[in-house]
Amino acid sequence: MSQRNNEDRLGAKTPMPDSTIPLEAGDSPSFDFNFTTPTEFVELPSKGRFYPEGHPLHNQEHIEIRYMTAKDEDILTSKALLRKGVAIDRFLQNIIVDKRIKVDDLLIGDKNALVVGSRVTGYGADYVTNIKCSSCDAAFEHSFNLESPTINSGSLPEGCSATENGTFFITLPKMKIRVEVRMLTGQDEKALAFIQEKRRKHKLPETNLTDQFRQFIVSVEGHKDPSIISKLIEHMPAVDSQHLRATYKEIVPNIDLKEEVTCEVCGREQEIDVPFTADFFWPK
């Protein structure tokens, strides 16, 4: 993140009263309380490349956010908003400076960068949380540094091609079928969460992977019929599913929050993704 020039953020400078001159009865020092919250610029992994012309983030490499305030903390701790699962999105929308930008329209990788950037402005770069060793299962506390996440701007793997519409063609190695995929947005993330919650309420098996495929696959050999897409997903061999997931991950711009951690019990070193637990926006 790059800090904006935040000098004179209290408005126009007001001369301090001369303490050597006695005040008349009823007089009080005059101050300008026009407070303004500082802002930061967060780097976008997409660099604005995949937003259409006319979108406020088209070809923009940064997004400006203001620092978290006590009022924003009210949003993050609102029981009603937490129950609805919209607290973080409402908070993010609140701190974006350009109100033409909607959280639902952000690409997932850009939204992730915004989440991390806003957390740093609110509570600092140190993120202390509990993790579990994959070797001995011991749980211990670790402090992660969120200051400079690695930016992955996405790449085009061999056998993959881009379209003028911001979509990509990926050929499945086993089925030899070409599928067209698009990048998911905050709105898609909400839709997937809704589907998962609905299945949970009805005590149905989880279908997270296939639901995600249905969300980002645009066409199969040029056919956009949802029934054809669903049929492909149902019959897709695991090797093709793995290839599709791996290739999609390479294409999509995102932030990389991995850190080397040493287990305090067995001493094993491992690289793990920074966990987004309850401590992230609600530190102790």
SEFIBA-127092 format. One record per residue (C-alpha): residue in one letter; z, x, y. Coordinates in Angstrom, 3 decimals, decimal comma. Example, Ala and Ser with C-alpha at 12.3 -4.5 7.8 and 13.67 -1.06 7.14 Angstrom:
('a' (7,800 12,300 -4,500)) ('s' (7,140 13,670 -1,060)) 
//
This chain:
('m' (0,000 0,000 0,000)) ('s' (-0,611 1,122 3,554)) ('q' (1,818 0,181 6,283)) ('r' (0,537 -1,468 9,418)) ('n' (1,538 -0,098 12,813)) ('n' (4,687 -2,157 13,344)) ('e' (5,970 -0,720 16,601)) ('d' (7,240 -3,192 19,149)) ('r' (7,484 -5,905 16,462)) ('l' (10,199 -7,621 18,559)) ('g' (7,629 -8,629 21,177)) ('a' (7,374 -7,208 24,701)) ('k' (9,947 -4,584 25,509)) ('t' (12,859 -5,917 27,560)) ('p' (14,870 -3,440 29,666)) ('m' (18,439 -3,103 28,478)) ('p' (20,966 -4,247 31,092)) ('d' (22,711 -1,494 33,020)) ('s' (26,230 -1,449 31,594)) ('t' (27,503 0,156 34,810)) ('i' (26,662 -2,938 36,868)) ('p' (29,256 -5,702 36,390)) ('l' (27,922 -9,119 35,449)) ('e' (28,661 -12,113 37,615)) ('a' (30,686 -14,912 36,048)) ('g' (28,490 -16,948 33,704)) ('d' (25,797 -14,273 33,535)) ('s' (24,681 -12,847 30,163)) ('p' (22,227 -10,077 29,171)) ('s' (18,630 -11,294 28,833)) ('f' (16,789 -10,450 25,598)) ('d' (13,412 -11,472 24,200)) ('f' (14,048 -12,803 20,677)) ('n' (10,388 -13,231 19,787)) ('f' (10,829 -11,616 16,339)) ('t' (7,708 -10,763 14,342)) ('t' (7,776 -9,805 10,665)) ('p' (6,111 -6,456 9,735)) ('t' (3,020 -6,478 7,516)) ('e' (1,435 -4,276 4,846)) ('f' (-2,075 -3,823 3,483)) ('v' (-2,349 -4,079 -0,320)) ('e' (-5,336 -2,458 -2,044)) ('l' (-7,472 -4,893 -4,048)) ('p' (-8,592 -3,599 -7,470)) ('s' (-11,837 -5,591 -7,112)) ('k' (-12,532 -4,108 -3,655)) ('g' (-13,842 -7,562 -2,816)) ('r' (-17,004 -7,012 -4,869)) ('f' (-16,839 -10,217 -6,895)) ('y' (-16,058 -12,734 -4,175)) ('p' (-19,067 -14,726 -2,937)) ('e' (-20,531 -14,313 0,536)) ('g' (-18,563 -16,348 3,017)) ('h' (-15,263 -15,769 1,187)) ('p' (-12,739 -13,999 3,469)) ('l' (-12,277 -11,265 0,824)) ('h' (-15,999 -10,627 0,250)) ('n' (-16,391 -6,810 0,158)) ('q' (-12,864 -6,363 1,547)) ('e' (-10,838 -3,553 -0,022)) ('h' (-7,417 -4,703 1,207)) ('i' (-5,426 -7,859 1,800)) ('e' (-2,779 -8,080 4,519)) ('i' (0,623 -9,531 3,647)) ('r' (3,822 -9,801 5,627)) ('y' (7,174 -8,556 4,410)) ('m' (9,337 -10,894 2,354)) ('t' (11,936 -12,744 4,398)) ('a' (15,108 -14,703 3,608)) ('k' (13,019 -17,876 3,947)) ('d' (10,693 -16,573 1,222)) ('e' (13,702 -15,923 -0,989)) ('d' (14,514 -19,628 -0,618)) ('i' (11,118 -20,361 -2,178)) ('l' (11,647 -17,900 -5,043)) ('t' (15,074 -19,362 -5,853)) ('s' (14,136 -23,033 -5,464)) ('k' (15,113 -24,756 -8,716)) ('a' (12,541 -27,492 -8,159)) ('l' (9,696 -24,994 -7,676)) ('l' (10,881 -22,860 -10,592)) ('r' (10,926 -25,898 -12,889)) ('k' (7,345 -26,686 -11,878)) ('g' (6,331 -23,043 -12,379)) ('v' (4,895 -22,750 -8,862)) ('a' (7,571 -20,701 -7,066)) ('i' (5,733 -17,364 -7,164)) ('d' (2,356 -18,865 -6,191)) ('r' (3,983 -20,755 -3,287)) ('f' (5,691 -17,550 -2,183)) ('l' (2,467 -15,503 -2,369)) ('q' (0,552 -18,109 -0,374)) ('n' (3,278 -17,981 2,244)) ('i' (3,067 -14,207 2,823)) ('i' (-0,744 -13,868 2,990)) ('v' (-1,625 -13,323 6,658)) ('d' (-5,160 -14,763 6,535)) ('k' (-4,549 -18,418 5,699)) ('r' (-8,189 -18,898 4,693)) ('i' (-7,333 -16,974 1,517)) ('k' (-5,971 -19,149 -1,287)) ('v' (-3,915 -17,723 -4,163)) ('d' (-5,790 -19,923 -6,642)) ('d' (-9,079 -18,226 -5,651)) ('l' (-7,826 -14,670 -6,162)) ('l' (-9,098 -12,735 -9,167)) ('i' (-6,260 -12,115 -11,623)) ('g' (-6,240 -8,343 -11,016)) ('d' (-6,072 -8,825 -7,243)) ('k' (-3,283 -11,363 -7,652)) ('n' (-1,362 -8,883 -9,820)) ('a' (-1,691 -6,256 -7,077)) ('l' (-0,404 -8,796 -4,570)) ('v' (2,599 -9,620 -6,780)) ('v' (3,570 -5,945 -7,071)) ('g' (2,927 -5,217 -3,387)) ('s' (5,053 -8,149 -2,245)) ('r' (7,876 -7,144 -4,569)) ('v' (7,901 -3,628 -3,078)) ('t' (8,102 -4,968 0,499)) ('g' (10,921 -7,295 -0,494)) ('y' (13,177 -5,263 -2,748)) ('g' (11,767 -1,736 -2,761)) ('a' (9,768 0,275 -5,280)) ('d' (12,596 0,760 -7,797)) ('y' (12,543 -1,903 -10,495)) ('v' (15,502 -1,736 -12,881)) ('t' (15,273 -3,817 -16,055)) ('n' (16,153 -3,756 -19,748)) ('i' (13,570 -2,597 -22,306)) ('k' (13,600 -2,221 -26,088)) ('c' (12,551 0,880 -28,031)) ('s' (9,640 0,177 -30,380)) ('s' (10,986 2,775 -32,825)) ('c' (14,710 2,068 -33,228)) ('d' (14,943 -1,351 -31,522)) ('a' (17,676 -0,101 -29,188)) ('a' (17,902 -1,867 -25,812)) ('f' (18,554 0,192 -22,697)) ('e' (18,103 0,022 -18,937)) ('h' (15,237 1,825 -17,210)) ('s' (14,131 2,167 -13,603)) ('f' (10,379 1,826 -12,980)) ('n' (8,627 3,031 -9,823)) ('l' (6,237 0,399 -8,420)) ('e' (5,199 2,382 -5,352)) ('s' (1,742 3,586 -6,437)) ('p' (0,245 1,629 -9,352)) ('t' (-2,968 3,008 -10,824)) ('i' (-5,955 1,017 -9,585)) ('n' (-8,594 0,222 -12,209)) ('s' (-11,686 -1,036 -10,390)) ('g' (-13,441 -1,999 -13,623)) ('s' (-16,355 -0,380 -15,422)) ('l' (-19,495 -1,454 -17,250)) ('p' (-19,256 -0,352 -20,906)) ('e' (-22,328 0,504 -22,953)) ('g' (-24,152 -2,619 -24,111)) ('c' (-22,784 -4,710 -21,258)) ('s' (-24,787 -5,833 -18,221)) ('a' (-23,951 -7,545 -14,938)) ('t' (-25,700 -10,524 -13,343)) ('e' (-26,322 -11,372 -9,698)) ('n' (-23,799 -14,202 -10,011)) ('g' (-20,885 -11,891 -10,746)) ('t' (-20,867 -12,620 -14,484)) ('f' (-21,413 -10,219 -17,391)) ('f' (-23,287 -10,229 -20,687)) ('i' (-21,527 -8,861 -23,769)) ('t' (-23,204 -8,599 -27,184)) ('l' (-20,952 -9,272 -30,165)) ('p' (-21,530 -6,409 -32,671)) ('k' (-21,154 -8,433 -35,886)) ('m' (-22,802 -11,734 -34,962)) ('k' (-25,415 -10,047 -32,745)) ('i' (-24,936 -12,868 -30,237)) ('r' (-24,933 -12,379 -26,475)) ('v' (-22,188 -14,168 -24,550)) ('e' (-21,832 -14,479 -20,798)) ('v' (-18,340 -14,108 -19,317)) ('r' (-16,783 -14,499 -15,882)) ('m' (-13,630 -13,136 -14,250)) ('l' (-10,605 -15,397 -14,306)) ('t' (-8,825 -16,514 -11,128)) ('g' (-5,375 -17,762 -10,232)) ('q' (-6,604 -21,323 -10,820)) ('d' (-7,674 -20,387 -14,365)) ('e' (-4,261 -18,837 -14,942)) ('k' (-2,642 -22,140 -13,968)) ('a' (-4,961 -24,075 -16,283)) ('l' (-4,075 -21,824 -19,225)) ('a' (-0,361 -22,160 -18,506)) ('f' (-0,743 -25,958 -18,404)) ('i' (-2,523 -25,991 -21,772)) ('q' (0,140 -23,783 -23,351)) ('e' (2,980 -25,914 -21,995)) ('k' (1,308 -29,111 -23,213)) ('r' (0,968 -27,693 -26,719)) ('r' (4,576 -26,541 -26,651)) ('k' (5,831 -30,005 -25,664)) ('h' (3,870 -31,563 -28,526)) ('k' (5,103 -28,835 -30,911)) ('l' (1,552 -27,718 -31,656)) ('p' (0,590 -24,173 -32,757)) ('e' (-0,142 -21,685 -29,968)) ('t' (-3,830 -21,038 -29,240)) ('n' (-3,499 -18,579 -26,358)) ('l' (-6,360 -16,309 -27,412)) ('t' (-8,971 -18,982 -28,097)) ('d' (-7,920 -20,914 -24,978)) ('q' (-8,577 -17,794 -22,911)) ('f' (-11,992 -17,365 -24,546)) ('r' (-12,874 -20,961 -23,631)) ('q' (-11,806 -20,241 -20,065)) ('f' (-13,908 -17,122 -19,444)) ('i' (-16,987 -17,588 -21,684)) ('v' (-19,740 -19,107 -19,548)) ('s' (-22,608 -19,313 -22,039)) ('v' (-23,750 -18,366 -25,551)) ('e' (-27,321 -17,081 -25,737)) ('g' (-27,959 -18,954 -22,490)) ('h' (-26,423 -22,247 -23,689)) ('k' (-23,575 -23,542 -21,491)) ('d' (-22,664 -26,573 -23,599)) ('p' (-18,831 -26,466 -24,140)) ('s' (-19,258 -27,671 -27,719)) ('i' (-21,501 -24,681 -28,519)) ('i' (-19,013 -22,294 -26,905)) ('s' (-16,144 -23,849 -28,910)) ('k' (-18,123 -23,580 -32,138)) ('l' (-18,765 -19,885 -31,520)) ('i' (-15,081 -19,250 -30,819)) ('e' (-14,012 -21,033 -34,011)) ('h' (-16,400 -18,970 -36,186)) ('m' (-16,113 -15,628 -34,394)) ('p' (-15,161 -12,774 -36,790)) ('a' (-12,032 -10,847 -35,832)) ('v' (-14,081 -7,690 -35,201)) ('d' (-16,154 -9,546 -32,590)) ('s' (-13,028 -11,106 -31,077)) ('q' (-11,469 -7,661 -30,706)) ('h' (-14,663 -6,255 -29,173)) ('l' (-14,876 -9,137 -26,696)) ('r' (-11,260 -8,692 -25,582)) ('a' (-11,543 -4,906 -25,242)) ('t' (-14,822 -5,061 -23,323)) ('y' (-13,567 -7,814 -21,033)) ('k' (-10,485 -5,741 -20,232)) ('e' (-12,682 -2,781 -19,240)) ('i' (-14,854 -4,936 -16,981)) ('v' (-12,117 -6,722 -15,073)) ('p' (-10,546 -4,879 -12,089)) ('n' (-6,771 -4,723 -12,353)) ('i' (-3,721 -2,560 -11,728)) ('d' (-2,334 -0,311 -14,436)) ('l' (1,459 -0,315 -14,574)) ('k' (2,231 2,009 -17,468)) ('e' (5,060 4,511 -17,484)) ('e' (6,376 7,144 -19,893)) ('v' (9,806 6,126 -21,127)) ('t' (12,227 8,086 -23,343)) ('c' (14,586 6,100 -25,566)) ('e' (18,200 6,881 -24,722)) ('v' (19,212 6,416 -28,370)) ('c' (16,577 8,039 -30,600)) ('g' (14,798 10,160 -27,981)) ('r' (11,329 8,796 -28,781)) ('e' (8,826 8,975 -25,912)) ('q' (6,516 6,019 -25,449)) ('e' (4,137 4,693 -22,821)) ('i' (4,858 1,071 -22,014)) ('d' (3,607 -1,539 -19,575)) ('v' (6,054 -2,473 -16,850)) ('p' (7,614 -5,736 -18,081)) ('f' (7,523 -8,707 -15,709)) ('t' (10,959 -10,105 -16,548)) ('a' (13,327 -12,269 -14,513)) ('d' (14,591 -9,093 -12,801)) ('f' (11,230 -8,580 -11,098)) ('f' (11,650 -11,095 -8,259)) ('w' (15,290 -11,845 -8,927)) ('p' (16,966 -8,390 -9,061)) ('k' (20,666 -8,136 -9,749)) 
//
